[in-house]
Amino acid sequence: MDKKDHSENIFQTFTYDLEQLRIGNPNFSPQLLTKIKFQFDQNESGVVILDQLGITKKINL
């Protein structure tokens, strides 16, 4: 980032229920998941910062 940068960090958390994806697509098998691809191509060019990505089993609170 340089001195001309006028952006700000916006912290967000997103969760995706893989079981719901499987229900929507019976061919999807979360156990066979080996790669996740993030594709940002719907907007003008800029900067996207991803940090602290993780995968966890569902936790029932």
C-alpha positions, -999 to 999 in steps of 0.1 A, spaced: 0 0 0 14 34 -9 6 69 3 -20 73 -25 -41 45 -10 -75 56 2 -89 22 10 -99 8 44 -100 -27 58 -135 -41 62 -135 -72 83 -162 -98 75 -169 -134 83 -185 -157 58 -196 -193 65 -209 -219 41 -227 -250 52 -213 -278 31 -242 -301 40 -266 -276 24 -244 -275 -7 -246 -313 -8 -284 -312 -5 -286 -288 -34 -262 -309 -55 -262 -346 -45 -230 -351 -66 -211 -328 -42 -191 -347 -16 -174 -326 11 -152 -355 20 -136 -353 -14 -130 -316 -13 -93 -309 -21 -93 -273 -33 -112 -241 -29 -109 -214 -55 -118 -177 -49 -125 -158 -81 -129 -121 -80 -139 -110 -115 -172 -92 -111 -159 -57 -104 -133 -32 -115 -97 -41 -105 -86 -34 -70 -72 -52 -40 -87 -81 -20 -69 -92 11 -78 -127 25 -65 -136 60 -71 -163 85 -90 -187 63 -101 -219 78 -122 -250 75 -139 -265 105 -165 -291 114 -199 -277 122 -202 -266 158 -237 -268 173 -241 -242 200 
